[in-house]
Amino acid sequence: MPTDGISPMLGQSTPLKLRKYEGRLSDDNFRNHVIAAIGEFLGTTLFLFYGFLAAQIINSKPDNLSDAPSLLQLIFVASAFGVSGAVNVWLFYRVSGGHLNPAITIGLTLIGAVPVTRALFLISVQLLGGILAAALVLAVTPGSLNVQTALGNATSVKQGFFLEMILTATLVLTVFMLAVEKHRTTPLAPLGIGLILFLDVLLAAQFSGGSLNPARSFGPAVVEMSFTSYHWIYWFGPIAGAVLAAAIFKVLKFLAYETAVAGQDHDGLDVYRLIDDAGGHEVDREIQLEV
């Protein structure tokens, strides 16, 4: 591989060699956990604030109108969650990873993409973000908070559980395939995540409430101090979905799925880490070279 001119280009007077880069450059220490937790707290709060606000607008309608939301209303709420999710993932993915959802964090932990310690930090602040987002909506809109997730009148607890599980699995698997797996379209991962979230909420809202996120259901329940008897499905359903997505992903990786359509996403670029031979340490830089 040609490396002539790389050392001067990077301001290095000593010879450098290249080693294929396959991991994170930063150490996984307490400082990084705190930084990621701050980003995840802000991201989860903003994400859920916009979604809750849309739900509050639709659900706080005059008593003489039908209780069932119209298709346009469902699209409005689903769009708010989808767009808010996409934007906040884009905003915070370089800070915390932009999970914004305990189920996604659990899924990433199960496939080894996030350490357990980091996951505990992130899940804690995601739940706090859900509470703060609900409290903010209550503070800035008139009337009582009306954004809680609830089963539709004809939906059983069992149906709600499995719907939450299946749709969360599609969301988490989307994160795995678009964001965790690196390819040419990875920078567009937030868009894909936002679109699947839009679709999931649109389809599930009238049946399970379309939570797909324990923080989304937990926050309003805490603010209103009102937990339904089936609140547990908004925890165990999404978590089960994360486990299912992780299992599917691990099977695909075991089968080396990327070799099934070889070269499908090859862009001719690989990422390498620079090694300072003279100093005996790795230079904390990434470059891309044509191979």
N, C-alpha and C positions, 0 to 999 in steps of 0.2 A: 504494500500500500504506500503511495507516495506521501511523504511527510516533509519534503524540502520546503523551507520557508515558514514552517509553522511556528518554530521557536521565536524568530524575530517578530512575526506577526502578533504574537501574544506578549511581547515584551520580555521574553526569556533569553538570557545570554547563555544558559547551559543547555545541552542537548535534551530533547524530550522524546519519549517514545509513547506509543498509543496502546491502551488496553481497552477492550470492549467494555462499555459501561452497561451494567445490568441492574443497578440498584440505586437507592436514594443517595444524594450527595451529603445531606445533612444527617448528623447523629440524632438518634431518637432519644433525646434527653428531656428532663423536666421542663426546661425553657421552651422547647419546641411543643411539648404537650400544652403548655399554657397559651402559647401563641395560637395553636390550632383550636383550643377551646374558646378563645375570644372570637376568632373568626366564625366558628360554628355557632356560637351563641347569637352573634349578630345576624348571621345568615338565616338561621332557623326562625328568629324573631321576625325578620323582614318578610321571609317567605310566607309564614303563616299569617302575618298581619294582613297582607293583601288578600289572601284567600279568605280569611275570616271576615274581612270587611265586605267582600263580595257576597258571602253567605248572609251576613247581617242585613245587607240591603235587600236581598231577595226574600228572606224569611220574615222581615219586619214589614209586612203589608197589611192593609186594612182588613178588619175581621169579615167584611162582607165579600171578600174575594175567596176563591177556591183555595183550599189548603194545599192542594197538589201543585207543585211548581210546573210552569209551562216548559216546553222544550227550549225556548229562548232563554228562560231563566236558568235552566240547567247548563246551557252552553256558556252563559255569562259567568257562572260560578266556576265551572270547569276551566274556562279560559283564564280566569284570574289565578287559579292554583297552578295551571300549566305554565303560563307566562311568568308568574312570580317565581316558580321553581326554576325555570330555565335561566332567568336573569340572575337569581341569587347563587345558583351553582356557578355560573360564569364569574360572578363577582368574587366568590370566596374559595374557588377550587385551588387556588395557589396559596391560600392561607391555611385552610383546614382540610381541604379535599372536597368541601361543599356537599357533605352528605345530607344535612338538614332533616334527617329521619333516622331514629334509632334502628329501624329494621334494615336500612341500607348499611349502617355502621356494623351491625351484627353480621350481616352477610359478608361484608368485606373482611371482617375478622375471621370468619369461618374459612375463607379461601386464603388466609395468610397475608392479605394486603394491608391490614391494619393490626398493630400489636394490641394485646388485651388492655394494657395500661392506657394507651391512647383512646381506645374504644370507651373505657369507663369515663374518661374526661369528656369525650364528645357526647355520649348519651346523657350525661348529667346536665350539660348546658343546653342540649336540644330540648329536654323537658322543661328547663327553666325558660327557654325561649318561647315555647308553646304557651306557658303561663303568662309571660309578659305580653305576648302578642294578643292574647285574649283580653287581658286587662286593658291594653291600649285601645282596642276596639270598643270595649265597654265605656271607656273614658271619653272617646271622641265622637260617639254616636248616641242619639237619644234612645231612651227606653232600656229594657233589660237586654242582656246578652242572648243572642239567638243563633248561635253557630255550633251547637253541640251536634255530634253525630248520633243518629238514631236509626233504628231499623224501620223500614216501611211497614205499613199496617199489615200487609199480607206476608211479610218475610219472617221466617222462623229464625231462631238463634243459630241453629245448625247451618242454615243457608247463608246467613250473614257471615258466620265464621269462615266457611269455605270460599265465599266470594272475596272476602278480605285476603285470605291466604293466596288464592290464585292470582288475583290482580296485583298484589304486592310482589309475588314471584316474578311477574312480567316486568314490573318496574325495576326490581333489583337485578334481574338478568340483563336488562337494558343497560344498567350502570356497568355491569361486568364487561359486556361485549363492546360497549362504545367507549368507556372511560378507562377501565382497568387494562384491557387489551389495547396495546398501542398500534396504531395504523394511521393511514393518511387522513381519515375522517375523525380522528380523536378530538381535534379542536372543536368539532361540531357536536361533541357529546352532549353538552347542556341542552342543545336544541332537541335532540332525540329524546332526552330524559323529560324535557318539558312536554313534548308531544305525547309520550306514553302516559304521563301523569294526567294530561288533559283528557285523553281517551278513557283512562281508568275511572277518573272522577265522574265524567259524563255518564258512563254506563252504570256505575255503582251507586250513584247518589240517591236514587229513589228506592234502592233495595237495602243496602247496608249503611248508607250515609257517605260512602266513598272516603273512608279515612286513609287506609293504607299506611298509616303513620301513627304510632302510639303518642307522639308529642302533639299531633293535631287533635286527638280526642281527649288527652289528659289535660291539656291547658285549659280549655273551656270548662271542663268538669271541676277543676280545682277552683277557678275563679267564681263559678256559680255554686260551688260546694254541693254539686248534684251529680251523683254517680248512678247510672242505671244498673239494674240487676245483671245486665249482659255486657257491662263495660269491658269485661275481660276479653271479649272477642276482638277488641281493638288493640289489644296487646298480643294475645296468642295467635290471632289470625295473621297479622303482618310478620311476626317472628317466625311462624311456621312457613310463611311464604319465602322468607329470607333463607331458611334452611333448605327448602325445596330448590330455590334458585342456585344456592351454593352446590347442592348435590348435582344438579344438571351441569353446572359449569365445570365441576371437577371431572365428571364423566367425559365431557367434551375435550378437556385438556388431556385426560388420560389417553383418549383416542387420537390425540394430536390433530384436532379438527382443522387446524390451519393448513395441513398438508393435503387435505381433500381437494382443495382448489388451489394448487400451488401457484404462487406468483400473483394471486388475485389482487393483492393490495401492496405489492412491492413497489417502492418508490426510488430504489437505488441509493438510499441513504441509510447509514447506520450511525449510532451515537457512540462516541469513544471518550475515554477519560485519559487525560494527559499525565504521564509519569515523569517526574524530574529525576533523571538518573543520578545527577551530581549530588543533589540534596537528599535523595532517598525517600522522598515523600511525594504524595499525589497532589497535583495541582487541581485546585477546586474549580475546574472549568469544564464546560461541555462544548464540544464542537461537532459538526456534522461534515463528513467527507464522503464524496462519491466513491462507491466500491465497485 
